[in-house]
Amino acid sequence: MPEVSEPTLVTGVRIPVGVDTSRASIARVYDATLGGKDNYDVDRNVRDKVAEIAPQQSDVARMNRQWLHRVVRYLSGPAGIDQFLDIGAGLPTVGNTHEIAQQQNPAAAVVYVDNDPVCNIHGRVLLESNDYTHFVPADLTEPNTLLAHPEVVAHLDLTRPLALILCGILHHVDDHLDPAGIMRHYIDAIPTGSYVAITHFADPDDGTEAHEMAIELQNRFINAGLGSGWYRTHDQIASYFGDLELLPPGPHLGPDLAELDDWWPMGPELEPRCTEKRLLLGGVGRKTGPSNPVVTPLRRRTDR
Ligand SMILES: C[S@@+](CC[C@H](N)C(=O)[O-])C[C@H]1O[C@@H](n2cnc3c(N)ncnc32)[C@H](O)[C@@H]1O
């Protein structure tokens, strides 16, 4: 394990990289980690710097996708959800949200959102494959603007239960942007019966080798070109669910966040779990309570 160093704090609202190939982009680094082709040297450099510390980080990215598939299958099947707002959708890959949801319900509506123009170009070409699937350019950190976007309101009925998917995006929102406050706004705005699914880089904060790896990975993500990639504690991540009722991640487990391979796994694990896989937590929360959404006034940003 390399020496642990505190990350240099490089915070700020990052302008999405888009077509600039001289700067690493979150979406392209993730694509490179998944083994995709839509990435450049600058992105592969970040992937490789991370792999020096966490050689199985590609398995972590694949695990994240498999978790998304299980969650969307559950929500569009047994849970009866027929509309999905997938924020931070990324570049199209294998098994996108609409493909999984529409296997269960061909009329399930899916709106993908990303603030990176390259994701939008690829998304529009590859993901808008039917009348129920749309790709929208918008920013997670501006919930009022995002939820009022004409294509969001045209294709989703925000007065009926929906699923909000936030896979691998909130760890790219800096603390000073108040990720918990942003989430509170989304949760207030969605109706009772809705679900929120989140995956997030996690720091066990327990002095172990896993904690050291989390600090070093955060350091690399932030300083090797992305400027974000925060490993937060279980309680910080849990706070993003507000007062949603977390689902139990398995038949003998209480409602909580879980390492992704513990969340209703597909079957027995065949290999010992590597440390890097333990550094991504996920959970699904359900909104219970009064049926009318109450939208709280927002502060600080232009629309919050
Ligand atoms: C790591 S990728 C995750 C892709 C996909 N959700 C998954 O889990 O497989 C994160 C995505 O979030 C997008 N993103 C980052 N910050 C964002 C923001 N403020 N608003 C919208 N999208 C954002 C990035 O452009 C990137 O495509």
The ligand as an ORCA input file, in Angstrom:
! r2SCAN-3c Opt
* xyz 0 1
  C     -19.232      7.811    -13.483
  S     -20.416      8.292    -14.673
  C     -21.747      7.207    -14.192
  C     -22.578      6.679    -15.347
  C     -23.757      5.811    -14.951
  N     -24.688      6.544    -14.094
  C     -23.327      4.552    -14.253
  O     -23.350      4.522    -13.012
  O     -22.967      3.573    -14.898
  C     -20.981      9.866    -13.998
  C     -21.705     10.735    -14.992
  O     -22.243     11.858    -14.276
  C     -22.132     13.004    -15.130
  N     -22.168     14.199    -14.281
  C     -21.222     14.636    -13.412
  N     -21.627     15.754    -12.794
  C     -22.859     16.021    -13.270
  C     -23.806     17.044    -13.007
  N     -23.551     18.010    -12.119
  N     -24.995     17.020    -13.660
  C     -25.257     16.036    -14.567
  N     -24.398     15.037    -14.867
  C     -23.213     15.035    -14.217
  C     -20.825     12.803    -15.857
  O     -20.775     13.555    -17.071
  C     -20.827     11.303    -16.093
  O     -21.369     10.991    -17.354
*
